[in-house]
Amino acid sequence: GQNIDQPTEMTATEGAIVQINCTYQTSGFNGLFWYQQHAGEAPTFLSYNVLDGLEEKGRFSSFLSRSKGYSYLLLKELQMKDSASYLCAVMDSNYQLIWGAGTKLIIKP
Amino acid sequence: ETGVTQTPRHLVMGMTNKKSLKCEQHLGHNAMYWYKQSAKKPLELMFVYSLEERVENNSVPSRFSPECPNSSHLFLHLHTLQPEDSALYLCASSQVGPGSPGTDTQYFGPGTRLTVL
């Protein structure tokens, strides 16, 4: 079966750095997405990785290792507004998106 | 502003009611999706429309009935729902739809929070 694993919840301090991990076992791979979802709001697209390595976009970076079936989202200089759920999703060989259950990130002052 | 709107944002209905959820996308996309989101569970894909044709129906109970009159509008008709159907229902759109090669980012609406009493 296909599976995406990510931690259920994480807590971090304002101004700090946090890394949210995602591991996957899917039928093929055509890219990995990260989305941010604030409570009661739409998931919004953060990043897409299809090649190994690190993609940086401002305070957020996303890393992919296809051989390990592993990705992480790195958030730097955390702000209170970063409190949200972060969803990892993988596009399989049929170009279908397989979703993780999301990681709820709590930022404390 | 996501370019995808959903109405209503909140809905409370009894098990014998009939209601409809509406989604509209202003992005010029060709594919639209309905998802169910329950607490601490992955997004569950319910239906996919590509160029107004249903291309996926993931074993969804018949009490949920989708309708896609054109590429910009998507409806989810609800009737005789059960309390376990209470969830956040998300609509999304993308440029080309599933099964098409290449990056096809999905853009989501804010969802309808449905409570079935």
Interface residues (C-beta under 8 A of the other chain):
Chain A: I4 T8 N30 G31 F33 Y35 G40 E41 A42 P43 T44 F45 Y48 V50 L87 A89 M91 N94 Y95 Q96 L97 I98 W99 G100 A101 G102
Chain B: T2 V4 K40 K41 P42 L43 L45 L90 P98 G99 S100 P101 T103 D104 T105 Q106 Y107 F108 G109 P110 G111 R113
